[in-house]
């Protein structure tokens, strides 16, 4: 998800540290809103604006639409070094029109982020388990809380098959209530909160 790596100095360059964030949920909900509060003193702000648009579009599932996906790629080929007037790289840079930017800004969301951390594919109507971002809160009879990462682990603690627990949690999520099983109370808890929509932890 997040990694730091050191790069040694080569030739006349200076050593550097690289922050690598590959999870669009972290970028969209935390990192980019934090950077948005800062002042950019160069044209890097244009790159930042493009990056925000790309991340928001992907976060909302717009990239599942082929036209939107192609526009995201095109926009990325106009950022960073591509934006420099003296760019002479082998890959041709792309220029995105205002109309194309508007298409990205108004792309229909194809992913619905549910309050309990699950993500629903809007077109198919099913849950996208690959993008789920939930943990499971388990409270025992002594009111002691445990947090586990997987549904299977939660089912093992409370003594039911994870598919049974999943069904019960799906029903409970509609009323934001906890599931009571074998003297345990279980709730699916969302990990990521959308800063753009003003949600708070």
Secondary structure, DSSP 4 states (H G I P E B T S, - for coil): -EEEEEE---TTPPPEEEEEE--HHHIIIIIHHHHHTSPP-STHHHHHHHHHHHHHHHHTTGGGSHHHHHHHHHHHTTSGGGGSTT---SSPP----HHHHHHHHTPPP-EEE-TTS-EEETTT-SB-GGG--EEEEEE-TT--EEEES-HHHHHHHHTS-HHHHHHHHHHHHTTT--EEETTEEEEEEE----GGGT---
